[in-house]
Amino acid sequence: MRLRSLLPLSVLAAGALLAACDTGEAPSLYDPIANGTIAVKANPMVTAITPASGQALAGVTVLTISGQNFVPSRTSDSVVVNGVKMPALKDSTYVYVNGVRVPTLSVTPTQITFRAPNVVAAGAQIKVGVLGAPSFSQATTYALLAAVERVGALKNTEQPTAMATDRTGSTYTSLLVSGAPGGIRKTNAQRVDSLYAPSASTYAALTWSPQAGGLFAGRNNRALYTIVKGVGEQIFYDFANSNDRNIRIRALDADDAGNLWVGGSNTVAFYRVAPDKSVITVPYTGSVLAIEARSDAIYVSALEGTTNKILRFPLSGTTVGAPQTTLDVSAALPGVQVNALAFAANGDLFLGTNRPTNPILQLRAGQTAPETLYTGLLVSDTNPGATGVVGLSWGTGNLLHAAGVEIVADPKSITALGDVIRINTLRAGEH
């Protein structure tokens, strides 16, 4: 009788040790205690994981495991074993990825949901354990894609000031190196670096236009430059003879016809400069921080005094209409400033901000409130003089490039003076 009374307590202790282990190395999560008696639960079975392998992003995507014999979490705070009140584990079903336990979001007898861990792996092993079952489920091999990854290999002394991307996925980054101009670096889609052009200056805005002839730049003065590979800048258009000769160019984008849309500060307008150098003036007295040209409208992030807004200027041919407020940034997010814009093909708008954490936002098509893109994965450069995100531009497919951000889980990125990264948005870009 004495042996029988002690047995459940000893087994309970063993079960608690197994449940506390987050490495998944134990053969099972067997806990024979159920209402004070020894009972064995059926082994969990996994029949499918969705989305399919190779379609989920590490640290981002919520996965669903379908199968049998899963046990929802307990709701009581304690159980009574042979008249002794003992603490009870609330979780009864556990998911392990490569031997490391990950938190579940929901559990039913036939489905488990959990967020993929921030581990990029071509063949991650996923298995399920149930408290009280003798064995784990059979391991399922699953590929997790990178949600964010570095572009090239910026050193800790190199800081991006502007960035553009061409149609092959190569990035062009204007750099400060130890506080001095470091030219424009090209990094191809395979992340191989080369010097594209030397420069005695750094640039506040870059854009790539195959229709207009390549890479264009503005550097906080009144001139618009074309960047010649291996040579450097050449003046493409000078506002010296316009009524806005005091403009300080800060924002630049090219439309599908090769027209360059130019904005900045100390100005009473923004402009369209055509490949033949003819100019259309759009009266506007705010300071333009970023500009994005679409077929039906021109979008700007602008400061009106201290208020930051995203404005939409309807476009019909060469006629630009009156501005409409898409988002009052200062009202929705006090203290936040949007320095970069990029549209996805489905109409979702990405916003690069000065927020120290979660610096990239998305405003989904048809929505009025922005939301964080990939919570917890990114921070922005907060070094003196840094403004957070300094560029957003599309590479190939779903890849959005960003400059001035850092990847939390990457020690080389997090020590950079603002990194250049690419983000798998799972949405096609708008070029």
N, C-alpha and C positions, 0 to 999 in steps of 0.2 A: 504494500500500500504506500509505503513511504517513497519507493522508487517511482511509482506511478504519479504521485503528487509533485515530484521534482522534475519529471521529464518535460512537461510543457514549458517550464521556465527556462530550462537549459536550451531547448529547441528555439524558444523565442529569442534568446540572446544570440544564437547562431544566425537566425534569420535577420536580426537587426544588423549584424555585421555585414552580411551579404548585401542588404539593402543600402547600407552606407557606402559601399564600394562603387565608385563612379567609373571604373575602368572596364567593366564588363568581362573581367578575366575569370570570374567564378563560373562554374558550369551551369548554374541556374540561379533563380531568385526564389528558391523553394522556402516557403514559410508554412509549416504545418498547422499553425494556430488559426482556427476559425471558430469563433464563439466558444472558445475553451476546449475544443476537441481537435483531434488531428484529422485534417482533410486535405486532399490533394486536388489542385485545379488542373484543368486540361492545358496542355502545352499550347502556346499561341501559334497561329499559322498566318503567314503573310502571303496574300495572293496577288497584290499589285501595289505599286507606288506611283502616284501621280503628282505633278506632271511627269511625263516619260523621262527616263534617264537622258541627260544631256540637254534638258530644257529648263533646268532650275539654276538659280543663282545662289552661290554661297553667301550666307548671312542675310539673305533677302527673302527668298521664295518660301511660302508655306507649303509643305508637303503633306499629302494624305496617304496613309497606309491603310489599305483595305485587307480584311482577313477575317479570322475567327478567334474566339476564346479570349478576347481582350476584356479587361475588367476595369470599369470606371473607378475613379478615385473614391476612396472612402470619405465619408462625411463626418464621422465621429472623431473626437479628439483623443479617445482612449478606448481600450477594450479591457474586459475583466477576464482574467485567466485564473481558474481555481480560486475565485474569490479575491484575487489581487488585481487592483487597478493598474494597468500598464499603458504607457503611451503607445498610440497606434500611428503608423505611417499613413498619411492621407493618400499618397500615390500608391497605386496597385499595379500599374502597367508602366514599363520603362522602355525607352528607345535609346539604342546605342549606335553611334556612328564612328566607325574605326575604333571601337572599344571604349569610347568616351560617351558618357550619358549626356543626353540633351533634354531640355525641358519639353514636356508636352503642352499643347494648347487645349486640346480636348480629347476625350476618350469615350467611345461607345463600345458595345460588345463587338462591333464589326469595323470600326474606323478609328484611326488615331490621326490627329493633326499636330504638326510641329514645324517650327521654323528651321530651315537648313542652317547648320553651324557655318561659321565663317571660315571654312576650310575648303580650298579648291582641290579637287581630287578627280582623277579620271576613273578610278575604281574604288570609291568609298564602299565599305561594308556596313550595311544597315541590318540590325536585328532587333527583335523585341523580346522582352522578358516580362513575365507576369508573376507577381508575388504569390507563392503557393504552387507554382507549376514546376515540375522537375527539370525542364529544359527550356532553353531559348528557342525562338523560331530559327529556321534556317536563314543564314546570312544572304542578303540580296546585294548584288553589286550595282552601284549607282554612281553616275558621273555628275559632279557639281561644277558649274562654270564660274569663272571669276566675274563678280559684279563690277569690281573696280581693279585696275592694275596700272602700274607706272608706265609712262612713255619715256623711253630712253633712260639715261642715268645721270640726272642732275646732281652735281656735287653740292655739299653744304654751303659753299660760297656763291652759288648761282641762284639768282632769283628772276623768275619770269615777270615781264611787264606787259606783254601782249602776246596773243597766239592766234594762228589761223591754221586751217587744215585744207589740203587739196583733195581732189576726187579719188586719189589712190590711197588715202588714209595717212599720208605724210603730214607731220606737223611742222610749223615754222614758228619759232619762239624767239622773241626779243628778250635778251638777257642782260641783267646786271651781274657782273662778276666781281666779287669783293668791292661792291659799290661803284664800279666803273663800267661803262658800256662794253658789252661782250659780243656784239654782233648778233646775227640771226642764225640760229641753229636749226637745221633740218633733221628730223627723225622720221625714218620711213616706217611703214607698217610693221616691219620686222624688228622695230625698235633699235635700229642702227643709226648712230649720230654722225653728222658731218656739219662743217661750217658752210652755210648757204651763202652768206654775204657778210663782209666786215662792216662795221659802222662805228662812227665816233659818237653816236647818240643812241638812246633807247627810245622805243616807240610806245605810244599810248594806245594805238589801235592798229590791227593788221587784218587784211582780208585777202582771200584768194579768188581770182576770177579768170577762168580760162577764156571767157569771151573777151575780156578786156586786156588779156595778155600776161597774167601771172599774179605776182604778189604786190599788194599796195599797202601803204603805211601812212599814218599820221603821227606826229610827235609833239603835240602840244604847242604847235605854232600854226601859221596860216597856210602852210603849203601841204599839198597832197603829193606823196612820192610813189614812184614805182621802184621796186627793189630788183636790181639786176643781179643775177646769180654770179658770185665770184667778184663782183665789182662794188655794189652798194647802192645807195639811193640816188635817184635822179628825179628832179621836180617834174611831176605830171601836170599839176595845175596849181597856180599861185593865186590866192584870193586878194593879192595886193591891189588889183585894179577894180575890185568890187566894192559895194557899199558896206561890206562886212570884213574889211581888211584886218580887223583886230581879233578875228576868230582864233580860238585855240582848239585845234582839232583833237577830239577825244574819242569819237565813235565813228565806225566805218563798217559798211556792208555792201556787197555787190548783189544785184538782182540777176535774173536769168539772161537778160539782154546785155550784161556787162556794164550797166550803169552803176556808178559808185554813189552811195548815199552817205553823206558826210554831216556830222554834227559835232558840237563841242560847247565850250563856255565862252563868256565875253562876247556874246553874239545876239543877233535879233532874228535869226533864221536857221534852218538847216537846208541842205542842198542836195540836188541830184546832178552829178557830173557825168555826162555821157562819154563814151569812148572817143567821140570827135571833139570832146572838151566843151561842148555846149552845156550851159548850166540852167537849171530850173531852181528858183528860190522859193522856199516854203516859209512864210513868216511865222516865227515862234520865238518868244522871249525867254523861255526857260533854258537851263543848261542841260544839254543832252549827254547822258552818261553811256548809253548804249543804243544801237539802232539795228533794226531787223527788217529787211525788205521782203515782202510777199507780193504775190501777183495782184491781190485786191486791196492791199493796205500796207502802210509803213507803220511799224511799231517802234516807239522810243521809250526808254527809261529816262526820265527827266527830273531835274530838281526845279521846283518852282518855289523860290525862297529856300526854306528848309524842308519842304514837303516833296517826297519822292512819289512819282506816279508812273504807271505804265499807261501810255496813251496810244490810241489807234487813230491814224490818219487815213481815211478811206482813199483809195487810189482808183481812178478810172482813166486809162491812157496816161496822159501826162498831167492830168488834173488831180491835185491833192486837196481833199476836203478838210473840214474843220475837225479838230481833235475830239475824240471820245475817250472817256476814262475806262480803261479795262480793269485796272486795279489801283486803288489808293494804297500804296505800300505803307506809307507812314501811319495811316489809320489802322490798317490790319496788323502791322508788325512794327510798332514804335521803335525807332532807332535803327531799323534795317535799311540798307541802301542796295539797290540792284544795279550791278556794274556790267552785266552781260546777259544777253538774250539768245535763245535758240528755239526754233519750232520743230516739233516732230511732224511727220507727214500727216498724222491723224488730227493735227491741230492742237495738241498739247504743247504748252509753252514752258520751257525750262528757264529758271531765273538764277543767275549767279550772284550771290550776295556777299556782304561783309560780315555775316554771322560767324562767330568763332567756332561754333559747332553746327553740324548739319547745314553747311553753307549753300547747298544747291536745293532749290525748291522746284515744284512743278505745279502749274496751274492747268488742270485738265480741261479739255475742250468742253464748253458748256457750264463749267463751274465758276464760282465767284470767289472762292477762298483757296489760297495756295496750301500745299502740303509738302512735308519734307520728302526729298528723294533719298531713300536708303538710310533710314535713321541709324545713327551710331557708327556708320562706316567712314565718314569724312569729317575733317576739320579744315579751317582755313588758316592761312599764314597770318600770324598776329605780331610779327616783328615790326619795330618802328618803321613807319612809312608805308607799310603794306595796307592794301585796301580789300583784302580777301580775294574773291574770284576776279581774275583780270581777263578772262576769255572763255567763251564757249563756242565750239564749232564742230560740225559733223564730219566724221570720217566715213568709212564704208559701212553699209548695213545698219545695224543698231547701235553703232559705237559713237558716243558723244564725247568729245575731248574737252577737257577743262584745265585751265592754268590758274595757279594760286591756291590750290587745295592740296591736302595731304591725306593719306590713307592711314586710318588709325591702327590697323593691324600690321602695317609694314614699317619696320624700324628704320629703313633707309628713307622712306617717304616722310615719316613723321619728324625727322630731323632736318628736312630740307627747308630752304627759305621760300616756301611756296613751290609745290611740285607741279608737274604736268602729268595728267592721268587720262585714261580713257574709261568710259562707263558703258557697260552693256545695259541699255535702257529697255530692251525687249520691244522696242518700237523703231520703225524705220525713220531715218532722219530726213529732213527736208533740205534739199540742196538748191 
